[in-house]
Amino acid sequence: MNLDKMIVGEDLSKYKDNIKKIFFYRICGTGMGACACLAKEAGYEISGADMTYSPPMSTYLESLEIPLFSLNDLTHVQLQEFDLIVVGNSVPRNSEYAKFVEESGVPFTSFPSFLGEFILKDKEVIGLAGTHGKTTSTYFIAQMLESLGEDTGYFIGGIINDRPPSRYGKSKYFVIESDEYDSAYFQKISKFRLYELNHMILTSLEFDHADIFNNIESIKDEFRAILPEFTGEILANDDYPAILELIQEYRSNTWTLYGEKSDIGPTDIQVQNGKSSFIVELEDENVSFETNIVGVHNILNISSCIILLNKLGFSSEDLKIAVKELGMVKRRQEERGKYKGALVVDDFAHHPKAITLTLDAIKAKYPGKRVITVFEPISATARSSHFQNEFMISLQKSDQVILAQNPLQTTVQSSSNLDCDLIVEELKKNDVPAYNAKNLEDLVSKIDSSVNDTSLLLILSNRTCLGLWESDFVTELS
């Protein structure tokens, strides 16, 4: 690697006044795209390039009139028109793309470094961290702050209906999805370490991202890097042993525990007519809340936002109003229409725990529906054998399962590929009808033979599900 032109940390901050034109290298990812939108709002001249452009992020970038280029057609002459290159973490180390940036002669950095130094330094930053629920929780608390009268800034790694995925805002508060994934090929630390966090909600902590972490301890190390100097409020879900272990190590931090085991709540979670009611203890009083959101994990996440905002000075009465009507990020329990009479719900879940939580929420929200789960194990960890048994257990909550087996091999070292046929075999032994589709034609055929107007088709994938979302299936949704 040639990192002579890499700029991070204080060096990047010192260089800030010289930067007007910024190029985003791999701009169409959810994080990079949201960062580019935020940079444009902050007044910088933005362009970008990627290998392919897919909706909804591509559509949003085009709506902002951000010039977009093909990565393979890009020249050094074009890059040299810019003051800074922001490099996406999808650029591999020692690849031709990394070498192309390094040899351009243009200073470059990661998007978490850019956000931390250029956007977040002057804000009171609330970070939403953890294995599950970061995206939706960030959107929840952003909406709540807006209801409370704050023109809040936010950064969300997902697409939201009728609003941008990021916003600078005029409020002192800025809420940000605080991902534990690494920042760039040249900056192998978790993104949240660069975000200048003042307060943090830690929703969960389990092993994931086996392509970059060896074990749960290596993920905990990323939190250990910021906890000794962390002076703000930390809300933590006590349902996770790894979180309790961190609390024991860093007792001097200001921890507030919430969760199903905690006295503070949420407690008495009830679902009726598609709405939830629950109780949270605020300032030694039990306060009742109602919301349009369903699912225990969602109520846990909403409760953490309530507790933190109350600690920051917002009243319980105002918070009761703020949670009544909340929106969801796209691809999080998103109703997409009906297919051959069956309701189709799209969700991003790709970790066993997330699948369990999503299925619980779906069954609570749509009682009486026969849930047919289509699951594409497509992330590097999901494609590995690491969660072989856990996937089988979590999928058992379905009434029927169709695996969409992508041919990509896992990139997790010292791990074999996920055995989808074995999962099907084990599910059948437990009286759950199951099938393994290995191409789009086979997948659609199995869906067609399975659904009817009593079914709910739950599609779990963080990509296209063997191309299903790019096929005629979408045009046939009513």
C-alpha positions in Angstrom: 0.0 0.0 0.0 1.1 3.6 -0.7 -0.6 5.7 2.0 1.4 8.9 1.4 -1.7 10.8 0.5 -4.0 9.4 3.3 -5.3 12.0 5.7 -7.1 11.1 8.9 -7.7 12.5 12.4 -6.2 15.9 13.3 -4.4 16.1 10.0 -7.7 15.9 8.2 -9.2 18.6 10.4 -6.3 21.0 9.7 -6.8 20.4 5.9 -10.5 21.2 6.1 -10.3 24.9 5.0 -8.6 23.8 1.7 -11.4 21.4 0.7 -14.2 22.5 -1.7 -14.6 19.6 -4.1 -14.9 16.0 -2.9 -15.1 12.8 -4.8 -16.8 9.8 -3.3 -15.2 6.5 -4.5 -17.9 3.8 -4.4 -20.7 6.3 -3.8 -23.8 4.0 -4.2 -23.5 2.1 -0.9 -26.0 3.1 1.8 -23.3 4.6 4.1 -21.3 6.3 1.3 -24.4 7.6 -0.4 -25.8 9.1 2.9 -22.4 10.7 3.6 -22.3 12.2 0.1 -25.8 13.7 0.6 -24.7 15.2 3.9 -21.5 16.7 2.4 -23.5 18.3 -0.4 -25.9 19.8 2.2 -22.9 21.1 4.1 -21.9 23.1 1.0 -19.3 20.9 -0.7 -19.2 20.2 -4.4 -19.8 16.5 -4.7 -19.2 13.9 -7.4 -18.8 10.1 -7.2 -18.2 6.8 -8.9 -19.2 3.2 -8.5 -19.2 -0.1 -10.4 -23.0 -0.4 -10.6 -25.9 1.8 -9.6 -29.0 0.3 -8.0 -32.1 1.9 -6.6 -33.1 3.3 -4.2 -29.7 5.0 -3.5 -28.9 5.6 -7.1 -32.2 7.3 -7.7 -31.7 9.5 -4.6 -28.2 10.6 -5.7 -29.6 11.4 -9.2 -32.4 13.5 -7.6 -29.7 15.6 -5.9 -28.0 16.1 -9.2 -24.8 14.6 -8.0 -22.6 13.8 -11.1 -22.0 10.1 -11.2 -19.3 8.2 -13.1 -18.5 4.5 -13.9 -15.6 3.4 -11.7 -13.9 1.5 -14.5 -14.0 4.6 -16.8 -12.5 7.0 -14.3 -9.1 8.6 -15.0 -6.5 10.2 -12.7 -7.0 13.4 -14.6 -10.7 13.5 -13.6 -9.8 12.7 -9.9 -7.2 15.5 -9.9 -9.9 18.1 -10.2 -10.9 17.3 -6.6 -9.4 18.3 -3.3 -10.3 15.1 -1.4 -11.3 11.5 -2.2 -13.6 9.8 0.3 -13.0 6.0 -0.1 -15.7 3.5 0.6 -15.0 0.5 2.8 -16.0 -1.8 0.0 -12.7 -1.0 -1.8 -10.5 -4.1 -1.0 -6.9 -3.7 0.3 -4.3 -4.3 -2.4 -6.9 -4.2 -5.2 -6.5 -2.3 -8.5 -9.1 0.1 -7.2 -7.2 0.9 -4.0 -4.0 1.3 -6.1 -5.8 3.6 -8.5 -6.8 6.0 -5.6 -3.3 5.8 -4.0 -1.6 6.7 -7.3 -4.0 9.6 -8.2 -1.9 12.2 -6.2 -5.1 13.4 -4.5 -5.5 13.3 -0.6 -7.9 10.6 0.5 -9.7 9.5 3.7 -12.5 7.3 4.9 -16.1 8.4 5.1 -16.2 7.9 9.0 -13.1 10.1 9.3 -14.8 12.7 7.0 -18.0 12.6 9.1 -16.1 12.9 12.4 -13.9 15.8 11.4 -16.1 17.8 9.1 -19.7 17.3 10.3 -19.8 16.0 13.9 -17.1 18.1 15.7 -19.5 20.9 16.7 -22.6 18.7 17.4 -23.9 16.8 20.5 -23.7 13.4 18.9 -26.0 10.5 19.9 -24.7 7.2 18.6 -26.9 4.1 18.0 -24.6 1.1 18.2 -25.0 -2.7 18.5 -25.4 -5.8 16.4 -29.1 -5.3 15.8 -31.5 -2.4 15.5 -29.1 0.4 14.7 -30.8 1.7 11.6 -34.3 1.7 12.8 -33.4 3.0 16.3 -31.5 5.9 14.6 -34.6 6.7 12.6 -36.8 6.4 15.7 -34.8 8.9 17.8 -34.5 11.3 14.8 -38.3 11.4 14.5 -38.8 11.8 18.2 -36.4 14.7 18.4 -38.2 16.4 15.5 -41.5 15.9 17.3 -39.9 17.5 20.3 -39.2 20.6 18.3 -35.5 19.9 17.3 -34.3 20.5 13.8 -32.0 17.6 14.3 -29.3 16.2 12.1 -29.1 12.5 11.4 -27.2 9.9 9.5 -29.0 6.7 8.7 -27.5 3.7 6.8 -30.8 3.0 5.0 -33.4 4.5 2.7 -36.4 6.2 4.2 -39.6 7.1 2.5 -40.1 10.8 1.6 -36.8 12.0 3.2 -33.1 11.9 2.7 -31.0 9.3 4.5 -28.9 12.1 6.1 -29.5 15.6 7.2 -27.2 18.3 8.8 -29.9 20.1 10.8 -29.7 23.2 12.9 -30.2 21.5 16.3 -27.2 20.9 18.5 -28.2 17.2 18.4 -27.0 14.9 15.7 -28.0 11.2 15.8 -26.0 8.7 13.9 -26.0 5.0 13.2 -22.8 3.8 14.7 -21.6 0.8 12.9 -19.0 -1.6 14.2 -17.8 -2.6 10.7 -14.4 -1.3 9.7 -13.9 2.1 8.2 -11.7 1.5 5.2 -9.0 -0.9 3.9 -6.4 1.6 5.3 -8.3 2.2 8.6 -9.2 -1.1 10.1 -11.2 0.3 13.1 -14.9 0.4 13.7 -16.7 3.4 12.2 -18.2 4.5 15.5 -14.7 5.2 16.9 -14.4 8.1 14.6 -17.9 9.7 15.2 -17.1 12.0 18.1 -19.9 10.4 20.2 -21.2 12.2 23.2 -23.9 9.7 24.2 -24.5 6.1 23.1 -27.3 3.6 23.0 -26.0 0.0 22.8 -28.9 -2.0 21.6 -27.2 -5.4 21.5 -23.9 -7.1 21.3 -23.4 -10.5 19.6 -20.8 -12.0 17.3 -21.2 -11.0 13.6 -19.0 -9.8 10.7 -16.8 -12.9 10.8 -15.0 -11.6 7.8 -13.3 -8.9 9.9 -13.7 -10.1 13.5 -12.3 -13.3 15.0 -14.6 -13.5 18.0 -16.9 -11.5 20.3 -13.8 -10.2 22.2 -12.5 -8.5 19.1 -15.8 -6.6 18.7 -15.7 -5.7 22.4 -12.2 -4.3 21.9 -13.6 -1.7 19.5 -15.9 -0.4 22.4 -12.9 -0.7 24.8 -11.1 1.8 22.6 -13.6 4.6 23.4 -15.0 3.7 26.8 -12.1 5.0 29.0 -12.6 8.6 27.7 -16.4 8.4 27.3 -18.1 11.0 29.6 -21.7 11.0 28.3 -24.8 8.8 28.9 -24.7 5.2 27.8 -28.0 3.3 27.5 -27.4 -0.5 27.3 -29.6 -3.5 26.8 -29.0 -5.9 29.7 -30.2 -8.9 27.8 -26.8 -9.5 26.3 -23.9 -11.1 28.3 -21.2 -9.2 26.3 -22.7 -5.9 27.3 -22.8 -6.9 31.0 -19.1 -7.9 30.7 -18.2 -4.4 29.4 -20.2 -2.8 32.2 -18.2 -4.8 34.8 -14.9 -3.6 33.1 -15.9 0.1 32.9 -17.9 0.8 36.0 -16.9 4.5 36.0 -19.0 5.1 32.9 -22.5 6.4 33.2 -24.5 3.3 32.3 -28.3 3.0 32.4 -29.6 -0.5 31.8 -32.9 -1.2 30.1 -34.3 -4.4 28.7 -36.8 -7.2 29.6 -34.8 -8.0 32.7 -34.4 -4.4 33.9 -36.6 -2.7 36.5 -36.7 0.4 34.2 -38.4 -1.5 31.4 -40.0 -1.6 29.1 -42.6 -3.7 30.9 -46.2 -4.8 30.2 -45.8 -4.8 26.4 -49.2 -5.3 24.8 -50.3 -5.5 21.2 -53.8 -4.7 20.1 -55.2 -3.6 16.7 -51.8 -3.2 15.2 -50.5 -0.9 18.0 -48.3 -1.4 21.1 -48.6 -0.2 24.6 -45.8 -0.4 27.2 -44.5 1.1 30.5 -41.1 2.7 31.1 -39.9 4.0 34.4 -38.8 7.6 34.2 -37.6 9.6 37.2 -39.0 6.9 39.6 -42.4 6.9 38.0 -44.1 4.3 35.7 -45.1 6.1 32.5 -47.4 4.5 29.9 -46.7 4.8 26.2 -48.5 3.9 23.0 -47.1 3.6 19.5 -48.0 2.3 16.1 -44.9 0.1 16.0 -45.1 -3.6 16.8 -42.5 -6.1 17.9 -40.7 -6.5 21.2 -37.3 -5.6 19.8 -38.8 -2.4 18.3 -40.3 -1.5 21.7 -37.0 -2.1 23.4 -35.3 0.2 20.9 -38.0 2.9 21.3 -37.7 2.6 25.1 -34.0 3.2 25.0 -34.6 6.4 23.0 -37.2 7.5 25.4 -35.0 7.0 28.4 -32.0 8.8 26.9 -34.1 11.8 25.8 -35.6 12.0 29.2 -32.1 12.1 30.7 -31.3 14.9 28.3 -34.2 17.0 29.7 -37.2 16.2 27.6 -40.4 15.6 29.6 -42.3 12.3 29.7 -45.5 14.0 28.5 -43.8 15.3 25.4 -42.1 11.9 24.8 -45.5 10.2 25.0 -46.6 12.3 22.0 -43.3 11.8 20.2 -43.7 8.0 20.0 -47.3 7.7 19.0 -46.7 7.7 15.2 -43.2 6.5 14.0 -42.1 5.5 10.5 -39.8 2.6 9.6 -36.8 2.5 7.4 -37.3 0.8 4.0 -36.7 -3.0 4.0 -37.5 -3.2 7.7 -40.8 -5.0 8.0 -41.9 -3.1 4.9 -45.1 -4.1 3.2 -44.4 -4.3 -0.5 -47.9 -5.3 -1.7 -49.6 -8.6 -2.5 -48.5 -11.5 -4.7 -51.1 -14.0 -5.8 -53.1 -13.0 -2.8 -50.3 -13.2 -0.2 -49.1 -10.2 1.7 -45.4 -9.6 0.9 -43.2 -8.1 3.6 -39.5 -7.2 2.9 -36.9 -7.2 5.7 -33.2 -6.8 6.0 -32.6 -9.5 8.6 -29.5 -11.6 8.0 -28.4 -12.7 11.5 -30.1 -15.5 13.4 -31.1 -13.2 16.3 -32.5 -10.7 13.8 -34.5 -13.4 12.1 -36.0 -14.5 15.4 -36.9 -11.0 16.4 -38.4 -10.2 13.0 -40.5 -13.4 12.9 -41.8 -12.7 16.4 -42.8 -9.2 15.3 -44.5 -10.4 12.1 -46.5 -13.0 14.0 -47.6 -10.4 16.6 -48.6 -7.9 13.9 -50.3 -10.3 11.5 -51.9 -13.0 13.7 -53.5 -15.9 11.8 -51.3 -15.5 8.7 -49.3 -18.5 7.5 -45.8 -17.1 7.4 -43.6 -18.4 4.5 -40.1 -17.2 5.0 -37.8 -16.7 2.0 -34.2 -16.3 3.4 -31.1 -15.4 1.3 -27.9 -16.0 3.4 -25.8 -13.5 1.5 -23.5 -11.5 3.9 -20.0 -13.0 4.3 -20.9 -14.3 7.8 -24.3 -15.7 6.7 -22.7 -17.5 3.8 -20.3 -19.2 6.2 -21.0 -22.2 8.5 -20.7 -20.1 11.6 -24.4 -19.8 12.2 -25.4 -23.2 10.7 -27.3 -24.4 13.7 -28.6 -21.0 14.7 -30.2 -20.3 11.4 -32.0 -23.6 11.6 -33.4 -22.8 15.1 -34.5 -19.2 14.2 -36.2 -20.3 10.9 -38.3 -22.9 12.8 -40.6 -20.0 13.8 -41.8 -20.0 10.2 -44.7 -22.1 8.9 -42.6 -22.8 5.7 -39.1 -21.9 4.7 -37.6 -21.3 1.2 -33.8 -20.8 1.3 -32.5 -18.7 -1.6 -28.9 -20.1 -1.9 -26.6 -17.6 -3.6 -23.7 -19.3 -5.4 -21.1 -16.9 -3.8 -18.6 -18.6 -1.6 -18.0 -17.2 1.9 -15.0 -14.9 2.4 -14.7 -15.9 6.1 -11.3 -17.5 6.7 -11.1 -20.9 8.4 -14.8 -21.5 7.8 -16.7 -23.7 5.3 -19.8 -22.5 3.4 -23.2 -22.6 4.9 -24.9 -26.0 4.2 -28.4 -24.9 3.0 -29.4 -28.5 2.2 -28.7 -29.5 5.7 -30.8 -26.7 7.1 -33.7 -27.8 4.9 -33.2 -31.4 6.1 -33.2 -30.3 9.8 -36.3 -28.1 9.4 -38.2 -30.9 7.8 -37.3 -33.2 10.8 -38.9 -30.5 13.0 -42.1 -30.5 10.9 -41.3 -27.2 9.0 -41.8 -27.6 5.3 -38.6 -26.4 3.6 -37.0 -26.1 0.2 -33.6 -24.9 -1.1 -33.8 -22.7 -4.3 -30.5 -22.3 -6.1 -31.6 -19.9 -8.9 -34.3 -17.3 -9.5 -36.5 -19.5 -11.7 -36.6 -22.2 -9.0 -37.3 -19.6 -6.3 -40.2 -18.0 -8.1 -41.6 -21.4 -9.0 -41.6 -22.5 -5.3 -43.1 -19.2 -4.2 -45.9 -19.6 -6.8 -46.8 -23.1 -5.6 -46.7 -22.1 -1.9 -48.7 -18.8 -1.5 -52.4 -18.0 -1.3 -54.5 -15.3 0.3 -54.0 -16.8 3.8 -50.2 -16.5 3.4 -47.7 -13.8 4.4 -44.5 -14.0 2.3 -41.6 -12.7 4.4 -38.5 -12.1 2.3 -35.3 -11.8 4.3 -32.3 -10.5 2.4 -29.9 -7.6 2.5 -29.4 -7.8 -1.3 -31.7 -8.8 -4.1 -32.7 -12.3 -3.1 -31.3 -14.1 -6.1 -32.5 -11.2 -8.2 -36.1 -11.5 -7.0 -36.3 -7.8 -6.3 -35.1 -7.0 -9.8 -37.4 -9.4 -11.6 -41.0 -9.5 -12.9 -42.0 -10.5 -9.4 -42.0 -6.8 -8.4 -44.2 -5.8 -11.3 -46.7 -8.4 -10.4 -47.2 -7.0 -6.8 -50.6 -5.4 -6.4 
